[in-house]
Amino acid sequence: MLAYFDTSAVVPLIVAEPASERCAALWNAADLVATSALTLVEVHAALALAQRMGRIDDAHRLAALAVFDQRWAAMAHVSPSEDILHAAAELTAGHGLRGYDAVHCATALELDTHDYIAVSGDRTLLRAWSALGIPTGNTNG
């Protein structure tokens, strides 16, 4: 099975969160995990924000980034092509998606196969994928 992970499904793999166990189970069930290349930026931004908010310290952020580097190496990365970006732009209005979430949505659409799941903890993105006929894995249970 191919599993597409958005950023909200990757972060719990590297930082302990309520969704960590579910994300790990979905990761382990997949033969291949793919994500948008933009996930690299989003993960770094999420960890930097967590540090600025005092939820983690610098050592914890750096340790999480080291774990992320291992996960990143194990994932297939999909660069946002012109077609993906145009599809994402169209998805924003019809599904109420923010910019990067629309890119995740369009990227998952690009990868759609018969043995496939798109994984996220973002309810709006999950609703969009469902409306578009993509099987989903909700990291919130």
C-alpha positions as CSV (number, residue, x, y, z in Angstrom):
1,M,0.0,0.0,0.0
2,L,1.1,3.6,-0.8
3,A,0.5,6.1,2.0
4,Y,0.6,9.8,1.4
5,F,1.5,11.7,4.6
6,D,0.8,15.4,5.0
7,T,2.8,17.4,7.5
8,S,0.3,16.9,10.3
9,A,0.9,13.1,10.0
10,V,4.7,13.4,9.9
11,V,5.2,15.6,13.0
12,P,3.7,13.1,15.4
13,L,6.3,10.6,14.1
14,I,9.1,12.8,15.4
15,V,7.5,14.5,18.5
16,A,5.3,12.8,21.1
17,E,1.7,13.8,20.5
18,P,-1.7,12.1,21.0
19,A,-1.6,11.1,17.3
20,S,1.9,9.5,17.5
21,E,0.7,5.9,17.9
22,R,-1.8,6.1,15.1
23,C,0.7,7.8,12.8
24,A,3.2,5.1,13.5
25,A,0.7,2.3,12.8
26,L,-0.3,3.9,9.5
27,W,3.4,4.3,8.6
28,N,4.2,0.7,9.4
29,A,1.3,-0.6,7.4
30,A,2.5,1.2,4.3
31,D,4.8,-0.4,1.7
32,L,5.8,3.1,0.6
33,V,5.2,6.5,2.2
34,A,5.2,9.6,0.0
35,T,4.9,13.3,0.9
36,S,5.2,16.7,-0.8
37,A,8.6,18.2,-0.9
38,L,7.0,21.1,1.0
39,T,6.8,18.9,4.1
40,L,10.5,19.6,4.7
41,V,9.8,23.3,5.2
42,E,6.6,22.7,7.1
43,V,8.2,20.3,9.6
44,H,11.1,22.7,10.3
45,A,8.6,25.6,10.7
46,A,6.4,23.5,13.1
47,L,9.3,22.7,15.3
48,A,10.6,26.2,15.3
49,L,7.1,27.4,16.3
50,A,6.9,24.9,19.1
51,Q,10.3,26.1,20.4
52,R,9.2,29.8,20.2
53,M,6.0,28.9,22.1
54,G,8.1,27.2,24.8
55,R,6.6,23.7,24.2
56,I,10.1,22.3,23.4
57,D,13.6,23.6,23.9
58,D,16.4,23.8,21.4
59,A,17.9,20.4,22.3
60,H,14.4,18.8,21.8
61,R,14.0,20.6,18.4
62,L,17.4,19.4,17.2
63,A,16.7,15.8,18.4
64,A,13.3,15.9,16.6
65,L,15.0,17.1,13.4
66,A,17.5,14.2,13.6
67,V,14.6,11.8,13.8
68,F,12.9,13.7,10.9
69,D,16.0,13.3,8.8
70,Q,15.7,9.5,9.1
71,R,12.0,9.6,8.2
72,W,12.6,12.0,5.4
73,A,15.2,9.6,3.9
74,A,12.6,6.8,4.0
75,M,9.9,8.8,2.2
76,A,9.3,9.4,-1.5
77,H,9.2,13.2,-2.1
78,V,6.9,14.7,-4.7
79,S,8.0,18.1,-5.9
80,P,5.1,20.5,-6.6
81,S,5.0,20.6,-10.4
82,E,3.2,23.3,-12.4
83,D,0.2,20.9,-12.8
84,I,0.1,20.2,-9.0
85,L,0.2,23.9,-8.2
86,H,-2.6,24.8,-10.6
87,A,-4.7,21.9,-9.2
88,A,-4.0,23.2,-5.7
89,A,-5.0,26.7,-6.6
90,E,-8.4,25.4,-7.9
91,L,-8.9,23.2,-4.8
92,T,-8.6,26.2,-2.4
93,A,-12.0,27.7,-3.3
94,G,-14.0,24.5,-3.7
95,H,-12.7,22.8,-0.5
96,G,-11.8,25.7,1.8
97,L,-8.1,24.7,1.9
98,R,-5.2,26.8,2.9
99,G,-2.2,27.1,0.6
100,Y,0.0,24.2,1.7
101,D,-3.0,22.0,2.5
102,A,-4.2,22.5,-1.1
103,V,-0.7,21.5,-2.3
104,H,-1.0,18.3,-0.1
105,C,-4.5,17.7,-1.5
106,A,-3.4,18.1,-5.1
107,T,-0.2,16.0,-4.6
108,A,-2.3,13.1,-3.1
109,L,-4.6,13.3,-6.1
110,E,-1.6,13.1,-8.4
111,L,-0.5,9.8,-6.7
112,D,-3.9,8.2,-6.5
113,T,-3.7,4.4,-7.1
114,H,-5.8,1.4,-6.3
115,D,-3.9,0.5,-3.1
116,Y,-3.6,3.9,-1.5
117,I,-4.4,6.0,1.5
118,A,-3.9,9.7,2.3
119,V,-3.1,10.4,5.9
120,S,-3.6,13.6,7.9
121,G,-4.9,15.0,11.1
122,D,-6.3,18.1,9.4
123,R,-10.1,17.8,9.3
124,T,-10.5,20.2,6.3
125,L,-8.0,18.3,4.3
126,L,-9.5,14.9,5.2
127,R,-12.9,16.2,4.1
128,A,-11.5,17.4,0.8
129,W,-9.8,14.1,0.1
130,S,-13.0,12.2,1.0
131,A,-15.0,14.4,-1.3
132,L,-12.5,13.7,-4.1
133,G,-12.8,9.9,-3.6
134,I,-9.4,9.4,-1.9
135,P,-9.4,6.9,1.0
136,T,-8.2,8.6,4.1
137,G,-6.4,7.8,7.3
138,N,-7.3,10.2,10.1
139,T,-4.5,10.5,12.6
140,N,-6.9,11.7,15.2
141,G,-8.5,8.2,15.4
